[in-house]
Amino acid sequence: MPKIKTHSGAKKRVSVTKTGKVKLNSANRRHDIKGCKSTKRKRHLRKAFMAGSTTAPTLKRLVPYK
């Protein structure tokens, strides 16, 4: 079997934990970070989150050797 190529964009954004869960950073944090978003919302966006059960298998296929 040949090796599977890792998706370059996914390897920079996705990490897989030891238990096999897929860890991502929160979206919607880039623009207007000072103005329209509340402090509570920005604080919660700082934390990483685990991918859901529907998207996790797809992301694991993109980064097979992580």
All heavy atoms as TSV, in Angstrom:
chain	resi	resn	atom	element	x	y	z
A	1	MET	N	N	0.836	-1.191	0.000
A	1	MET	CA	C	0.000	0.000	0.000
A	1	MET	C	C	0.877	1.249	0.000
A	1	MET	O	O	1.806	1.351	0.798
A	1	MET	CB	C	-0.868	0.023	1.259
A	1	MET	CG	C	-1.998	-0.976	1.291
A	1	MET	SD	S	-3.422	-0.489	0.338
A	1	MET	CE	C	-3.916	1.004	1.113
A	2	PRO	N	N	0.571	2.215	-0.864
A	2	PRO	CA	C	1.329	3.463	-0.834
A	2	PRO	C	C	0.915	4.333	0.347
A	2	PRO	O	O	-0.141	4.130	0.941
A	2	PRO	CB	C	0.956	4.131	-2.156
A	2	PRO	CG	C	-0.366	3.558	-2.513
A	2	PRO	CD	C	-0.369	2.162	-1.979
A	3	LYS	N	N	1.786	5.290	0.654
A	3	LYS	CA	C	1.471	6.219	1.741
A	3	LYS	C	C	0.353	7.165	1.314
A	3	LYS	O	O	0.183	7.445	0.131
A	3	LYS	CB	C	2.698	7.047	2.094
A	3	LYS	CG	C	3.802	6.263	2.736
A	3	LYS	CD	C	4.919	7.218	3.095
A	3	LYS	CE	C	6.107	6.466	3.637
A	3	LYS	NZ	N	7.234	7.366	3.898
A	4	ILE	N	N	-0.396	7.662	2.300
A	4	ILE	CA	C	-1.464	8.625	2.042
A	4	ILE	C	C	-0.893	10.012	2.274
A	4	ILE	O	O	-0.184	10.247	3.256
A	4	ILE	CB	C	-2.664	8.387	2.989
A	4	ILE	CG1	C	-3.140	6.945	2.873
A	4	ILE	CG2	C	-3.793	9.350	2.684
A	4	ILE	CD1	C	-4.072	6.540	3.989
A	5	LYS	N	N	-1.188	10.945	1.362
A	5	LYS	CA	C	-0.707	12.308	1.549
A	5	LYS	C	C	-1.540	13.019	2.601
A	5	LYS	O	O	-2.755	12.911	2.627
A	5	LYS	CB	C	-0.779	13.076	0.236
A	5	LYS	CG	C	0.326	12.718	-0.716
A	5	LYS	CD	C	0.456	13.749	-1.803
A	5	LYS	CE	C	1.673	13.441	-2.654
A	5	LYS	NZ	N	1.863	14.438	-3.718
A	6	THR	N	N	-0.860	13.770	3.456
A	6	THR	CA	C	-1.517	14.572	4.482
A	6	THR	C	C	-1.963	15.883	3.863
A	6	THR	O	O	-1.233	16.483	3.075
A	6	THR	CB	C	-0.542	14.850	5.635
A	6	THR	OG1	O	-0.094	13.603	6.156
A	6	THR	CG2	C	-1.204	15.643	6.733
A	7	HIS	N	N	-3.148	16.339	4.203
A	7	HIS	CA	C	-3.674	17.612	3.712
A	7	HIS	C	C	-2.939	18.747	4.421
A	7	HIS	O	O	-2.956	18.829	5.651
A	7	HIS	CB	C	-5.176	17.686	4.001
A	7	HIS	CG	C	-5.856	18.819	3.319
A	7	HIS	ND1	N	-5.836	20.091	3.830
A	7	HIS	CD2	C	-6.577	18.868	2.167
A	7	HIS	CE1	C	-6.517	20.879	3.011
A	7	HIS	NE2	N	-6.971	20.156	1.997
A	8	SER	N	N	-2.275	19.616	3.638
A	8	SER	CA	C	-1.404	20.646	4.217
A	8	SER	C	C	-2.168	21.645	5.075
A	8	SER	O	O	-1.674	22.105	6.105
A	8	SER	CB	C	-0.677	21.399	3.111
A	8	SER	OG	O	0.161	20.523	2.422
A	9	GLY	N	N	-3.375	22.019	4.653
A	9	GLY	CA	C	-4.167	22.970	5.429
A	9	GLY	C	C	-4.659	22.374	6.725
A	9	GLY	O	O	-4.717	23.044	7.756
A	10	ALA	N	N	-5.023	21.091	6.692
A	10	ALA	CA	C	-5.561	20.436	7.880
A	10	ALA	C	C	-4.483	20.181	8.923
A	10	ALA	O	O	-4.740	20.283	10.124
A	10	ALA	CB	C	-6.231	19.129	7.493
A	11	LYS	N	N	-3.269	19.870	8.487
A	11	LYS	CA	C	-2.221	19.555	9.472
A	11	LYS	C	C	-1.825	20.773	10.301
A	11	LYS	O	O	-1.302	20.634	11.394
A	11	LYS	CB	C	-1.002	18.945	8.798
A	11	LYS	CG	C	-0.132	19.889	8.028
A	11	LYS	CD	C	1.022	19.141	7.388
A	11	LYS	CE	C	1.825	20.066	6.498
A	11	LYS	NZ	N	2.817	19.337	5.709
A	12	LYS	N	N	-2.091	21.988	9.776
A	12	LYS	CA	C	-1.792	23.205	10.525
A	12	LYS	C	C	-2.900	23.549	11.511
A	12	LYS	O	O	-2.688	24.326	12.433
A	12	LYS	CB	C	-1.610	24.377	9.567
A	12	LYS	CG	C	-0.444	24.205	8.626
A	12	LYS	CD	C	-0.492	25.244	7.535
A	12	LYS	CE	C	0.530	24.916	6.459
A	12	LYS	NZ	N	0.395	25.771	5.284
A	13	ARG	N	N	-4.098	23.012	11.315
A	13	ARG	CA	C	-5.253	23.426	12.104
A	13	ARG	C	C	-5.818	22.348	13.019
A	13	ARG	O	O	-6.563	22.640	13.945
A	13	ARG	CB	C	-6.368	23.878	11.160
A	13	ARG	CG	C	-6.039	25.142	10.419
A	13	ARG	CD	C	-7.031	25.400	9.301
A	13	ARG	NE	N	-6.815	26.702	8.695
A	13	ARG	CZ	C	-5.928	26.955	7.753
A	13	ARG	NH1	N	-5.150	25.979	7.302
A	13	ARG	NH2	N	-5.791	28.161	7.259
A	14	VAL	N	N	-5.489	21.090	12.766
A	14	VAL	CA	C	-6.119	19.971	13.463
A	14	VAL	C	C	-5.059	19.206	14.239
A	14	VAL	O	O	-3.941	19.019	13.760
A	14	VAL	CB	C	-6.789	19.024	12.432
A	14	VAL	CG1	C	-7.288	17.771	13.098
A	14	VAL	CG2	C	-7.919	19.728	11.731
A	15	SER	N	N	-5.404	18.774	15.446
A	15	SER	CA	C	-4.551	17.842	16.172
A	15	SER	C	C	-5.434	16.737	16.740
A	15	SER	O	O	-6.598	16.970	17.060
A	15	SER	CB	C	-3.782	18.544	17.285
A	15	SER	OG	O	-4.678	19.112	18.201
A	16	VAL	N	N	-4.873	15.549	16.837
A	16	VAL	CA	C	-5.606	14.390	17.338
A	16	VAL	C	C	-5.063	14.045	18.710
A	16	VAL	O	O	-3.843	13.934	18.904
A	16	VAL	CB	C	-5.473	13.188	16.371
A	16	VAL	CG1	C	-6.289	12.004	16.854
A	16	VAL	CG2	C	-5.915	13.580	14.971
A	17	THR	N	N	-5.961	13.880	19.675
A	17	THR	CA	C	-5.544	13.566	21.041
A	17	THR	C	C	-5.186	12.088	21.152
A	17	THR	O	O	-5.395	11.310	20.214
A	17	THR	CB	C	-6.669	13.900	22.041
A	17	THR	OG1	O	-7.808	13.097	21.733
A	17	THR	CG2	C	-7.033	15.369	21.981
A	18	LYS	N	N	-4.670	11.690	22.289
A	18	LYS	CA	C	-4.283	10.289	22.487
A	18	LYS	C	C	-5.479	9.356	22.493
A	18	LYS	O	O	-5.361	8.180	22.156
A	18	LYS	CB	C	-3.501	10.144	23.789
A	18	LYS	CG	C	-2.091	10.663	23.693
A	18	LYS	CD	C	-1.297	10.311	24.917
A	18	LYS	CE	C	0.130	10.795	24.765
A	18	LYS	NZ	N	0.950	10.421	25.919
A	19	THR	N	N	-6.632	9.888	22.886
A	19	THR	CA	C	-7.837	9.056	22.895
A	19	THR	C	C	-8.495	8.989	21.522
A	19	THR	O	O	-9.463	8.270	21.342
A	19	THR	CB	C	-8.857	9.597	23.910
A	19	THR	OG1	O	-9.121	10.970	23.629
A	19	THR	CG2	C	-8.342	9.456	25.324
A	20	GLY	N	N	-7.982	9.777	20.551
A	20	GLY	CA	C	-8.513	9.718	19.194
A	20	GLY	C	C	-9.493	10.818	18.842
A	20	GLY	O	O	-10.035	10.842	17.744
A	21	LYS	N	N	-9.718	11.746	19.769
A	21	LYS	CA	C	-10.611	12.865	19.476
A	21	LYS	C	C	-9.863	13.905	18.641
A	21	LYS	O	O	-8.648	14.043	18.758
A	21	LYS	CB	C	-11.106	13.520	20.762
A	21	LYS	CG	C	-12.003	12.637	21.590
A	21	LYS	CD	C	-12.386	13.340	22.872
A	21	LYS	CE	C	-13.248	12.448	23.742
A	21	LYS	NZ	N	-13.540	13.083	25.031
A	22	VAL	N	N	-10.615	14.646	17.829
A	22	VAL	CA	C	-10.015	15.664	16.971
A	22	VAL	C	C	-10.201	17.027	17.619
A	22	VAL	O	O	-11.313	17.421	17.951
A	22	VAL	CB	C	-10.658	15.640	15.567
A	22	VAL	CG1	C	-10.038	16.687	14.674
A	22	VAL	CG2	C	-10.502	14.268	14.943
A	23	LYS	N	N	-9.090	17.750	17.812
A	23	LYS	CA	C	-9.105	19.035	18.506
A	23	LYS	C	C	-8.902	20.159	17.493
A	23	LYS	O	O	-8.007	20.088	16.643
A	23	LYS	CB	C	-7.989	19.053	19.533
A	23	LYS	CG	C	-8.097	20.131	20.574
A	23	LYS	CD	C	-7.197	19.813	21.737
A	23	LYS	CE	C	-6.068	20.800	21.776
A	23	LYS	NZ	N	-5.180	20.596	22.916
A	24	LEU	N	N	-9.731	21.211	17.594
A	24	LEU	CA	C	-9.680	22.352	16.684
A	24	LEU	C	C	-9.700	23.642	17.482
A	24	LEU	O	O	-10.139	23.665	18.628
A	24	LEU	CB	C	-10.913	22.350	15.766
A	24	LEU	CG	C	-11.095	21.206	14.808
A	24	LEU	CD1	C	-12.540	21.146	14.359
A	24	LEU	CD2	C	-10.209	21.379	13.609
A	25	ASN	N	N	-9.260	24.722	16.846
A	25	ASN	CA	C	-9.427	26.035	17.435
A	25	ASN	C	C	-10.791	26.577	17.053
A	25	ASN	O	O	-11.363	26.191	16.033
A	25	ASN	CB	C	-8.333	26.990	16.961
A	25	ASN	CG	C	-7.017	26.711	17.639
A	25	ASN	OD1	O	-6.973	26.332	18.799
A	25	ASN	ND2	N	-5.933	26.878	16.913
A	26	SER	N	N	-11.308	27.505	17.847
A	26	SER	CA	C	-12.620	28.074	17.588
A	26	SER	C	C	-12.580	29.010	16.388
A	26	SER	O	O	-11.595	29.721	16.180
A	26	SER	CB	C	-13.103	28.855	18.800
A	26	SER	OG	O	-13.225	28.001	19.899
A	27	ALA	N	N	-13.663	29.034	15.627
A	27	ALA	CA	C	-13.795	29.943	14.494
A	27	ALA	C	C	-14.377	31.269	14.975
A	27	ALA	O	O	-14.732	31.424	16.146
A	27	ALA	CB	C	-14.705	29.317	13.447
A	28	ASN	N	N	-14.485	32.237	14.077
A	28	ASN	CA	C	-15.103	33.556	14.320
A	28	ASN	C	C	-14.343	34.387	15.346
A	28	ASN	O	O	-14.930	35.105	16.128
A	28	ASN	CB	C	-16.565	33.411	14.767
A	28	ASN	CG	C	-17.368	32.610	13.793
A	28	ASN	OD1	O	-17.237	32.789	12.587
A	28	ASN	ND2	N	-18.186	31.706	14.285
A	29	ARG	N	N	-13.017	34.316	15.324
A	29	ARG	CA	C	-12.237	35.073	16.284
A	29	ARG	C	C	-11.339	36.116	15.623
A	29	ARG	O	O	-10.679	36.886	16.296
A	29	ARG	CB	C	-11.377	34.108	17.097
A	29	ARG	CG	C	-10.775	34.792	18.290
A	29	ARG	CD	C	-10.338	33.881	19.374
A	29	ARG	NE	N	-9.745	34.697	20.422
A	29	ARG	CZ	C	-8.445	34.907	20.536
A	29	ARG	NH1	N	-7.599	34.370	19.704
A	29	ARG	NH2	N	-7.990	35.674	21.497
A	30	ARG	N	N	-11.296	36.190	14.322
A	30	ARG	CA	C	-10.302	37.004	13.624
A	30	ARG	C	C	-10.651	38.501	13.558
A	30	ARG	O	O	-9.885	39.323	13.999
A	30	ARG	CB	C	-10.095	36.479	12.198
A	30	ARG	CG	C	-9.515	35.081	12.178
A	30	ARG	CD	C	-8.040	35.089	12.481
A	30	ARG	NE	N	-7.514	33.752	12.470
A	30	ARG	CZ	C	-6.771	33.232	13.438
A	30	ARG	NH1	N	-6.506	33.913	14.503
A	30	ARG	NH2	N	-6.293	32.023	13.347
A	31	HIS	N	N	-11.778	38.860	13.009
A	31	HIS	CA	C	-12.072	40.271	12.727
A	31	HIS	C	C	-13.001	40.855	13.791
A	31	HIS	O	O	-13.787	40.148	14.395
A	31	HIS	CB	C	-12.715	40.413	11.343
A	31	HIS	CG	C	-11.871	39.819	10.265
A	31	HIS	ND1	N	-10.701	40.386	9.836
A	31	HIS	CD2	C	-12.006	38.681	9.546
A	31	HIS	CE1	C	-10.159	39.629	8.892
A	31	HIS	NE2	N	-10.924	38.584	8.708
A	32	ASP	N	N	-12.940	42.164	13.957
A	32	ASP	CA	C	-13.767	42.901	14.922
A	32	ASP	C	C	-13.638	42.322	16.327
A	32	ASP	O	O	-14.619	42.205	17.050
A	32	ASP	CB	C	-15.237	42.907	14.504
A	32	ASP	CG	C	-15.473	43.758	13.284
A	32	ASP	OD1	O	-14.789	44.775	13.096
A	32	ASP	OD2	O	-16.347	43.392	12.511
A	33	ILE	N	N	-12.427	41.974	16.700
A	33	ILE	CA	C	-12.253	41.337	18.004
A	33	ILE	C	C	-12.435	42.357	19.135
A	33	ILE	O	O	-12.844	42.014	20.233
A	33	ILE	CB	C	-10.894	40.601	18.079
A	33	ILE	CG1	C	-10.877	39.559	19.176
A	33	ILE	CG2	C	-9.737	41.558	18.190
A	33	ILE	CD1	C	-11.748	38.374	18.929
A	34	LYS	N	N	-12.170	43.629	18.864
A	34	LYS	CA	C	-12.327	44.642	19.919
A	34	LYS	C	C	-13.749	45.197	19.968
A	34	LYS	O	O	-14.254	45.491	21.032
A	34	LYS	CB	C	-11.344	45.787	19.695
A	34	LYS	CG	C	-9.923	45.445	20.057
A	34	LYS	CD	C	-9.053	46.673	20.075
A	34	LYS	CE	C	-8.675	47.067	18.674
A	34	LYS	NZ	N	-7.689	48.149	18.613
A	35	GLY	N	N	-14.364	45.344	18.805
A	35	GLY	CA	C	-15.586	46.121	18.738
A	35	GLY	C	C	-16.855	45.412	19.121
A	35	GLY	O	O	-17.394	45.613	20.211
A	36	CYS	N	N	-17.362	44.571	18.271
A	36	CYS	CA	C	-18.747	44.105	18.419
A	36	CYS	C	C	-18.902	42.902	19.349
A	36	CYS	O	O	-19.989	42.672	19.857
A	36	CYS	CB	C	-19.343	43.793	17.058
A	36	CYS	SG	S	-18.503	42.464	16.206
A	37	LYS	N	N	-17.834	42.137	19.566
A	37	LYS	CA	C	-17.971	40.939	20.396
A	37	LYS	C	C	-17.788	41.296	21.871
A	37	LYS	O	O	-16.935	42.100	22.231
A	37	LYS	CB	C	-16.935	39.897	19.987
A	37	LYS	CG	C	-17.145	39.325	18.609
A	37	LYS	CD	C	-16.128	38.242	18.317
A	37	LYS	CE	C	-16.317	37.678	16.935
A	37	LYS	NZ	N	-15.801	38.555	15.889
A	38	SER	N	N	-18.571	40.628	22.707
A	38	SER	CA	C	-18.461	40.874	24.147
A	38	SER	C	C	-17.219	40.172	24.702
A	38	SER	O	O	-16.671	39.262	24.083
A	38	SER	CB	C	-19.705	40.370	24.869
A	38	SER	OG	O	-19.763	38.958	24.790
A	39	THR	N	N	-16.799	40.590	25.888
A	39	THR	CA	C	-15.618	39.998	26.522
A	39	THR	C	C	-15.838	38.533	26.819
A	39	THR	O	O	-14.933	37.709	26.665
A	39	THR	CB	C	-15.308	40.750	27.826
A	39	THR	OG1	O	-15.311	42.151	27.563
A	39	THR	CG2	C	-13.966	40.363	28.367
A	40	LYS	N	N	-17.041	38.191	27.233
A	40	LYS	CA	C	-17.366	36.796	27.540
A	40	LYS	C	C	-17.265	35.934	26.292
A	40	LYS	O	O	-16.708	34.826	26.326
A	40	LYS	CB	C	-18.779	36.728	28.119
A	40	LYS	CG	C	-19.224	35.340	28.492
A	40	LYS	CD	C	-20.638	35.356	29.044
A	40	LYS	CE	C	-21.101	33.960	29.385
A	40	LYS	NZ	N	-22.468	33.979	29.913
A	41	ARG	N	N	-17.775	36.452	25.168
A	41	ARG	CA	C	-17.740	35.701	23.912
A	41	ARG	C	C	-16.305	35.496	23.433
A	41	ARG	O	O	-15.931	34.397	23.006
A	41	ARG	CB	C	-18.542	36.463	22.864
A	41	ARG	CG	C	-18.703	35.749	21.555
A	41	ARG	CD	C	-19.660	36.528	20.688
A	41	ARG	NE	N	-19.562	36.102	19.309
A	41	ARG	CZ	C	-20.086	36.759	18.293
A	41	ARG	NH1	N	-20.766	37.869	18.500
A	41	ARG	NH2	N	-19.969	36.317	17.063
A	42	LYS	N	N	-15.475	36.527	23.537
A	42	LYS	CA	C	-14.075	36.414	23.119
A	42	LYS	C	C	-13.312	35.438	24.006
A	42	LYS	O	O	-12.456	34.694	23.531
A	42	LYS	CB	C	-13.407	37.791	23.171
A	42	LYS	CG	C	-13.866	38.717	22.067
A	42	LYS	CD	C	-13.105	40.011	22.071
A	42	LYS	CE	C	-13.593	40.930	23.145
A	42	LYS	NZ	N	-13.018	42.279	23.058
A	43	ARG	N	N	-13.624	35.442	25.302
A	43	ARG	CA	C	-12.966	34.537	26.241
A	43	ARG	C	C	-13.289	33.084	25.912
A	43	ARG	O	O	-12.417	32.219	25.953
A	43	ARG	CB	C	-13.385	34.885	27.664
A	43	ARG	CG	C	-12.663	34.111	28.742
A	43	ARG	CD	C	-12.987	34.618	30.119
A	43	ARG	NE	N	-14.404	34.495	30.449
A	43	ARG	CZ	C	-15.221	35.542	30.641
A	43	ARG	NH1	N	-14.783	36.782	30.497
A	43	ARG	NH2	N	-16.474	35.351	30.955
A	44	HIS	N	N	-14.541	32.816	25.567
A	44	HIS	CA	C	-14.936	31.449	25.220
A	44	HIS	C	C	-14.355	31.013	23.877
A	44	HIS	O	O	-14.098	29.825	23.669
A	44	HIS	CB	C	-16.450	31.323	25.219
A	44	HIS	CG	C	-17.052	31.304	26.595
A	44	HIS	ND1	N	-16.754	30.336	27.523
A	44	HIS	CD2	C	-17.905	32.140	27.219
A	44	HIS	CE1	C	-17.413	30.570	28.659
A	44	HIS	NE2	N	-18.122	31.680	28.495
A	45	LEU	N	N	-14.150	31.959	22.967
A	45	LEU	CA	C	-13.563	31.624	21.674
A	45	LEU	C	C	-12.083	31.286	21.778
A	45	LEU	O	O	-11.525	30.678	20.868
A	45	LEU	CB	C	-13.752	32.792	20.694
A	45	LEU	CG	C	-15.155	32.993	20.135
A	45	LEU	CD1	C	-15.225	34.288	19.362
A	45	LEU	CD2	C	-15.574	31.835	19.265
A	46	ARG	N	N	-11.433	31.692	22.865
A	46	ARG	CA	C	-10.021	31.393	23.051
A	46	ARG	C	C	-9.764	29.902	23.205
A	46	ARG	O	O	-8.717	29.392	22.824
A	46	ARG	CB	C	-9.522	32.104	24.313
A	46	ARG	CG	C	-8.558	33.213	24.036
A	46	ARG	CD	C	-8.083	33.817	25.338
A	46	ARG	NE	N	-8.783	35.053	25.612
A	46	ARG	CZ	C	-9.086	35.512	26.820
A	46	ARG	NH1	N	-8.754	34.832	27.897
A	46	ARG	NH2	N	-9.712	36.655	26.972
A	47	LYS	N	N	-10.723	29.202	23.780
A	47	LYS	CA	C	-10.539	27.784	24.067
A	47	LYS	C	C	-10.698	26.938	22.803
A	47	LYS	O	O	-11.474	27.258	21.922
A	47	LYS	CB	C	-11.562	27.326	25.107
A	47	LYS	CG	C	-11.411	28.024	26.431
A	47	LYS	CD	C	-12.497	27.615	27.379
A	47	LYS	CE	C	-12.376	28.369	28.688
A	47	LYS	NZ	N	-13.485	28.081	29.575
A	48	ALA	N	N	-9.955	25.848	22.755
A	48	ALA	CA	C	-10.105	24.889	21.673
A	48	ALA	C	C	-11.320	24.010	21.939
A	48	ALA	O	O	-11.820	23.945	23.063
A	48	ALA	CB	C	-8.849	24.028	21.562
A	49	PHE	N	N	-11.815	23.341	20.911
A	49	PHE	CA	C	-12.955	22.455	21.105
A	49	PHE	C	C	-12.752	21.174	20.319
A	49	PHE	O	O	-11.895	21.113	19.428
A	49	PHE	CB	C	-14.266	23.156	20.708
A	49	PHE	CG	C	-14.441	23.355	19.230
A	49	PHE	CD1	C	-15.231	22.498	18.489
A	49	PHE	CD2	C	-13.826	24.401	18.579
A	49	PHE	CE1	C	-15.397	22.676	17.137
A	49	PHE	CE2	C	-13.987	24.593	17.222
A	49	PHE	CZ	C	-14.769	23.735	16.500
A	50	MET	N	N	-13.503	20.159	20.653
A	50	MET	CA	C	-13.414	18.870	19.975
A	50	MET	C	C	-14.403	18.838	18.811
A	50	MET	O	O	-15.521	19.336	18.924
A	50	MET	CB	C	-13.748	17.734	20.947
A	50	MET	CG	C	-12.838	17.663	22.128
A	50	MET	SD	S	-11.151	17.362	21.651
A	50	MET	CE	C	-10.309	17.643	23.183
A	51	ALA	N	N	-13.981	18.236	17.718
A	51	ALA	CA	C	-14.843	18.134	16.542
A	51	ALA	C	C	-15.991	17.175	16.823
A	51	ALA	O	O	-15.856	16.239	17.626
A	51	ALA	CB	C	-14.040	17.650	15.344
A	52	GLY	N	N	-17.109	17.401	16.160
A	52	GLY	CA	C	-18.284	16.569	16.363
A	52	GLY	C	C	-18.141	15.201	15.737
A	52	GLY	O	O	-17.183	14.913	15.011
A	53	SER	N	N	-19.116	14.350	16.002
A	53	SER	CA	C	-19.052	12.959	15.527
A	53	SER	C	C	-19.207	12.852	14.016
A	53	SER	O	O	-18.799	11.860	13.422
A	53	SER	CB	C	-20.140	12.131	16.211
A	53	SER	OG	O	-21.406	12.676	15.925
A	54	THR	N	N	-19.789	13.869	13.365
A	54	THR	CA	C	-19.970	13.803	11.913
A	54	THR	C	C	-18.731	14.266	11.159
A	54	THR	O	O	-18.416	13.735	10.096
A	54	THR	CB	C	-21.171	14.661	11.476
A	54	THR	OG1	O	-21.007	15.974	11.990
A	54	THR	CG2	C	-22.458	14.075	11.980
A	55	THR	N	N	-17.997	15.249	11.700
A	55	THR	CA	C	-16.829	15.774	10.992
A	55	THR	C	C	-15.513	15.124	11.405
A	55	THR	O	O	-14.526	15.214	10.679
A	55	THR	CB	C	-16.701	17.289	11.215
A	55	THR	OG1	O	-16.684	17.540	12.616
A	55	THR	CG2	C	-17.831	18.034	10.562
A	56	ALA	N	N	-15.470	14.472	12.556
A	56	ALA	CA	C	-14.223	13.882	13.054
A	56	ALA	C	C	-13.637	12.820	12.111
A	56	ALA	O	O	-12.431	12.847	11.852
A	56	ALA	CB	C	-14.436	13.308	14.444
A	57	PRO	N	N	-14.432	11.890	11.563
A	57	PRO	CA	C	-13.837	10.903	10.650
A	57	PRO	C	C	-13.234	11.520	9.394
A	57	PRO	O	O	-12.186	11.078	8.917
A	57	PRO	CB	C	-15.021	9.992	10.284
A	57	PRO	CG	C	-16.010	10.187	11.349
A	57	PRO	CD	C	-15.822	11.578	11.848
A	58	THR	N	N	-13.845	12.576	8.875
A	58	THR	CA	C	-13.316	13.260	7.691
A	58	THR	C	C	-11.988	13.929	8.007
A	58	THR	O	O	-11.038	13.835	7.227
A	58	THR	CB	C	-14.322	14.324	7.210
A	58	THR	OG1	O	-15.603	13.726	7.088
A	58	THR	CG2	C	-13.908	14.903	5.879
A	59	LEU	N	N	-11.917	14.583	9.159
A	59	LEU	CA	C	-10.674	15.247	9.549
A	59	LEU	C	C	-9.565	14.252	9.833
A	59	LEU	O	O	-8.394	14.508	9.551
A	59	LEU	CB	C	-10.927	16.128	10.776
A	59	LEU	CG	C	-11.809	17.351	10.532
A	59	LEU	CD1	C	-12.203	17.994	11.848
A	59	LEU	CD2	C	-11.106	18.355	9.645
A	60	LYS	N	N	-9.904	13.109	10.399
A	60	LYS	CA	C	-8.897	12.065	10.642
A	60	LYS	C	C	-8.334	11.523	9.342
A	60	LYS	O	O	-7.154	11.159	9.273
A	60	LYS	CB	C	-9.503	10.936	11.451
A	60	LYS	CG	C	-9.544	11.201	12.933
A	60	LYS	CD	C	-10.012	9.963	13.660
A	60	LYS	CE	C	-10.254	10.236	15.115
A	60	LYS	NZ	N	-10.779	9.086	15.817
A	61	ARG	N	N	-9.168	11.453	8.314
A	61	ARG	CA	C	-8.702	10.991	7.012
A	61	ARG	C	C	-7.757	11.994	6.365
A	61	ARG	O	O	-6.864	11.621	5.607
A	61	ARG	CB	C	-9.912	10.759	6.092
A	61	ARG	CG	C	-9.801	9.494	5.288
A	61	ARG	CD	C	-11.050	9.189	4.501
A	61	ARG	NE	N	-12.197	8.926	5.358
A	61	ARG	CZ	C	-13.383	9.516	5.249
A	61	ARG	NH1	N	-13.596	10.418	4.304
A	61	ARG	NH2	N	-14.371	9.216	6.059
A	62	LEU	N	N	-7.923	13.284	6.680
A	62	LEU	CA	C	-7.058	14.317	6.118
A	62	LEU	C	C	-5.676	14.318	6.774
A	62	LEU	O	O	-4.688	14.717	6.152
A	62	LEU	CB	C	-7.703	15.692	6.267
A	62	LEU	CG	C	-8.936	15.962	5.437
A	62	LEU	CD1	C	-9.551	17.292	5.818
A	62	LEU	CD2	C	-8.636	15.938	3.956
A	63	VAL	N	N	-5.604	13.927	8.050
A	63	VAL	CA	C	-4.311	13.870	8.747
A	63	VAL	C	C	-4.101	12.442	9.263
A	63	VAL	O	O	-4.221	12.158	10.435
A	63	VAL	CB	C	-4.256	14.901	9.907
A	63	VAL	CG1	C	-4.008	16.281	9.386
A	63	VAL	CG2	C	-5.503	14.870	10.739
A	64	PRO	N	N	-3.719	11.519	8.380
A	64	PRO	CA	C	-3.652	10.112	8.772
A	64	PRO	C	C	-2.524	9.764	9.735
A	64	PRO	O	O	-2.629	8.792	10.471
A	64	PRO	CB	C	-3.462	9.388	7.440
A	64	PRO	CG	C	-2.884	10.388	6.531
A	64	PRO	CD	C	-3.391	11.716	6.978
A	65	TYR	N	N	-1.429	10.533	9.742
A	65	TYR	CA	C	-0.270	10.153	10.561
A	65	TYR	C	C	-0.082	11.022	11.782
A	65	TYR	O	O	0.983	11.054	12.366
A	65	TYR	CB	C	0.995	10.187	9.702
A	65	TYR	CG	C	0.862	9.309	8.482
A	65	TYR	CD1	C	0.735	9.850	7.217
A	65	TYR	CD2	C	0.812	7.922	8.622
A	65	TYR	CE1	C	0.593	9.041	6.108
A	65	TYR	CE2	C	0.659	7.104	7.533
A	65	TYR	CZ	C	0.562	7.674	6.266
A	65	TYR	OH	O	0.406	6.864	5.185
A	66	LYS	N	N	-1.103	11.755	12.197
A	66	LYS	CA	C	-1.007	12.609	13.372
A	66	LYS	C	C	-1.411	11.869	14.606
A	66	LYS	O	O	-2.245	11.025	14.620
A	66	LYS	CB	C	-1.855	13.863	13.199
A	66	LYS	CG	C	-0.983	15.082	13.073
A	66	LYS	CD	C	-1.777	16.335	13.093
A	66	LYS	CE	C	-0.807	17.480	13.139
A	66	LYS	NZ	N	-1.409	18.743	13.256
